[in-house]
Amino acid sequence: GDLLPADGVLIQGNDLKIDESALTGESDLVRKGPERDPLLLSGTHVMEGSGRMVVTAVGVNSQSGIIFALLGAGGDEEEEEEER
């Protein structure tokens, strides 16, 4: 499956199924459609079908970017406490 590089809204899809386990931990594939659950998140994989999306966020502003920033921020605080 192709890795989605950005967050977006699906505007056209053909039997699109996404593996969101990297973000949610849920192992089931999620069926996406323009009228039903159109949000696509960066860091997830397209497992079946195809589609077009309008990009809404990239990099640190995407959902995976926010998660990585939060994880990184927690690591910096722990390092500062260890140095004291």
Buried (B, 14 or more C-beta within 10 A) or exposed (E): EEEBEBBBEBEEBEEBBBBBBBBEEEEEBBBBBBEEEBBBBBBBBBEEBEBEBEBEBEEEEBBBBBBBEEEEEEEEEEEEEEEE
